[in-house]
């Protein structure tokens, strides 16, 4: 129902832009801040790091500037939208901005954007952090204890948690170090 409502109102806005002759000159960005589990992994709500909750659509349309219909698998974060908008209008983000402009990917959908993406969930006094490299997804809690490791390239449904598996100790260490560096860099 929510998607139908959003679709209806976007349709109304897009129709108004077309009636006024602005449609071909307007950049449109559609994205979400989180997904919903909708029963995946026997869960209904967000606040977990499974793909159904953290992987969201990002659609950018700007005729004459971005080739329509292109799809990219580049790793991106919501914070990348802000510097992307600034670059579109010829402005620069401040040095405090942790986002990275998506323009290289918008010009070439096969371009690499990030080596890893991060997500954080703070709730009830807890702070959990996730890293996803495109190959692996790892999460740790506020005590530094890892509780989730998936080889997402081979296990996209995230059914086989590899945390503690002896063959993946080095991957766990690399992911944990990646999170710790992220936390240092963003404080």
Protein Blocks (a to p, Z undefined) as FASTA:
>chain_A
ZZmmmmmmmmmmmmmmmmnopmmmcccddddfbdcfklpahiabehiabfklmpccdddd
dehkacghiacfbdcdfklmmmmmmmmnopacdfklmbdcfklmmmmmmbcfbfbdcddd
deehiacddddehlaccdddfkopafbdcdfklmmnopaccehiaklmmmmmmmmmmmmm
mmmmmZZ
